[in-house]
């Protein structure tokens, strides 16, 4: 987490933000690059925004099923947008904690 954008942000041992109120779109873009995503498209933002709203309202990151149901984006498309564990990746990028049920 050497990026200057993240200098004042606190993370847990697994790289999840510990305070979702520290989140910003700039931080999100930096975290996305660290997760191997070159750029965030409108589809990425639709999912990130949904996860932020849901996560802040419930106090926990949404599950994969909640994301697909809430956004109307298929699991296959979610994996294409956020390869190798989309629920965990989106939670990280959205500034939320690790989703429950994720190993």
N, C-alpha and C positions, 0 to 999 in steps of 0.2 A: 504494500500500500504506500509506495514511495511518492505518488503523485501529489503535488502541492494542493490540489483541490480537496484531497482527503486528509490533509494535515491535522485539522481540528475535529475530525469525525472519529467517534469511538466504535470499535468493532470487537466482536467476541473472537474466540480462538478459531472458529470456522470461517471467519470473514463476513459475518452478518452484522449489519449496523445494530448497535444496542439502543439507539434512540432514533426512532423514525422521524422525529421532528427536525433532525439535522439534515434530512434528505433535501436534495434539489435536483432539477433536471440536469444540471452540469455534473453533479456527483453521479447521477444515474448513468450518464454517458461515459464517464471515466470507469465506473464499475463494469459497464457492458464491455468496454475494450479489454479490461482485465479478464473477463469471462470469455474472450475470444470473438466477440461480435464487433465487426468493423464499424457499423453504423446502425442506428436505430431508425426503423421505418415507421410509417403511420400505423402499420399492423402491430409492431412492437409496442408503440405507445398506447394503443387501444388496450392491450393486455396489461401493461405496466400500470396504466391509470385505473383499470378495473381492480387490480390487485391492491393498489394503494387505498382506494375507497373501501374495499371489502376488509382489508387488513386493519385499517385504522378504526373502522366501525366495530369490528369483532375483537380486536386485540391480538389476532393471530393471522398469519399468512394463509391465503386460500389454498386448498388442495388442487391437484390437477383436475379432478372432476368439477370442482366449483368454478375453476377458470374456464374450462371448455363449455360448461352450461351457461355461465354468466356472460361470456363474450361471443358465443356462437361459433367459435373457432375450433375446428376438429383437433383431436389429439395428434393426428399425423402432422397437421399444419403447425401445431404448437411445438412439436419436436423439430420441425424444419426451421422455425424461427429461433428457438432456444434449444440447440442440440444438447444431448447428454444430460437429461434431468431438468426439464423445463420449469417445473414448479419451484425447485430449489434455486435455479438461475434467476427466474423472475423475482422471487422473494428477495434475493440479494440485490438485484438491480433496483428494485422498488423500495429498498431501504427497510425491509421488514425482517422479522426473525425467521429462522428456519421453519418451514412448514411441518406441522405435526404429521407423523407417519412416514416421514422421509428418513431413510437410513443415512 
